[in-house]
Structure formats: structure tokens, C-alpha cells
Amino acid sequence: MNTPIVSAEAKARLNEAVKNYTPPAPEKYRALNEVKDSIIDLRERKASYETIRTMLHANTGIEVSHQTVARYCREVLNAGKFKKPRQPKTPTAHLPIFAQPGLSVPPRPSYPRKPGPRIADSKNL
């Protein structure tokens, strides 16, 4: 009485279909998908998004903004800008005069500082 509802062959076909499934591009990029190869070629030739937008409008009549072309390249073509890894900070080569080898600590002022807030003394200016 335990007869399977779905045959093993049908399950295998379904599993194969699931493995080969790729989600369709968003509806907003349908027109750009038709000229995908041209956009890839233009980006490889370092064309700006504005240039691509202009060429699409002039040659195919597709009206999109350069921002839409940029989003399409990032989201669909996976061609976003990749940040370079940051270089670790290295100590600067310039040391203060008193920190250089062979020199002493900078001289202190010869007069003692008065207690209280550090306000410029008009006599010493």
C-alpha cells in the first residue's frame, strides 16, 4: 500500500532541473540582456557607463540612464569595482630632530611655567 506518488525517474528529472536552474534577470534589465555581449565588449574596452548609454540610445533606441547601466554591470555581469586591499601603515622615515640617534632631548624653556590655565602672555609675544 505504500506506492510512491512521484516516480524515481520524475524525481531525478526534477533534481537535474533544480541543479541547472539560474534565476532570470530582473524585468528592468530585459532590454539590456538582449545586448549583453555588446555591453561586455564595451566595458572591456574601458567605455564609461555614459558612453554605453549613449551608444545604446543611438543604435538600438534603448533609453536607460548611465546609473542603470552601472547597476546592470554590477548586479548581472558581476563587474563591480573591487577595492584594493589596504597597505599596512608603515612608520614614517622622518623622525623629529631630537629622536634621531646621537642627539639629545629637545631643550626645555629656561623659564618656569606659571601655574594656571595656558593663556598666551602678552609680554612674551
N, C-alpha and C positions, 0 to 999 in steps of 0.2 A: 503493500500500500504506500510505500514511500517512493513514489515515482517523481523524478525531478521535473520541475515545471519548465526550466530552461535547459536545453541540451548542452553538453560539454563543448560541442562544436560552436554553438552560439556564444557561449562564454569566452571561448578562445578568440572569436572574431571581435567581440566587444573589447577584450583586453588589448588586442592589436590596434583597434581604432583609438583607444584611450592613449596608448603609447605614441601614436602618430599625430595626436591632436595638437594643433597650435591655435591659440586664440586669434580670432580675426582682429584686424586693426580697427581702431575706433572709427565710427561712422564719419567723424570730422576729417579723417585723413584719407577717405576713399579716393578722392581726386589725385592726391599726392602719391598714393600707392600705384596708380597707373603709370606714373613717370618716375618711379623709384630708382631705376637704373640710371637715368639722366641726372637725378639729384646726387646719387652716389658719385658719379663721374665728376660732376661739378665740384663737389666737396673735396674730392681727391686732388683736383686742380686748384685748390685753395680759393674757390669762389665764395664770396660773402653771401650771407642769407639774403641780403637786399638784392644782390645781383641775381641770385636764383629766383627770387620773387619776380623781378623784372622780366627775366627770360621766360618764366612760366606764363606770365600775363601776355607778353608779346607773341609768343609762339603757340600757346595752347588755349589761351583765354581763361586759364585758371586764375582766379583772383583770391589771393591769400596774403596775409601780412608777413613781413620778414620774421616776426616773432613766432608765427605758426610754423614756418619752415624750420626755425631753430628748434621748436618743441618736437616737431616730427623727426628731425635728425637725432635728437637726444632720446626720445621715447621709443621710436620704431626702429631706427637704424643703429641705436646704441652708440652714437658717435658724440657723446658729451665731452666736455672739456675735463681732462683729468688733471688734478693738481699735482705738481711736482712734490715729492717728499721734501720736507723742510730739512735743511742742513743744520747739524748741531751747532750751537753757538760756540765759537772759539774765543779764547781770551785775546784781547787786543794786543798788538805788538808795541803800542806806545804806552810806556809807563810814565807816571809822574817823575819829575826830576829827582825828588827825594827817595823814590822807590828803586832807582837804578843802582846796580851794585857799585860799591865803593863810595857812595855819597851818604851823608848823614841825614838825619831827620830835619825837616824844614825848621828854620829858626822861629822861635816864639816872639811875639811882640815884647819889647823891653819894658813896657809899662803894664802894670797890673790892671785887669779889667774891673770896673766898679761893679758892685752887686746891684741887681735890679734888672729891669727889662732892657733888652738890647735896642736902644734908640740911638740913632746917629748923633754924635756930639757936634754941635755947630762950630766949635772952636777947632776941631781936628779936620774939618773939611777944607 
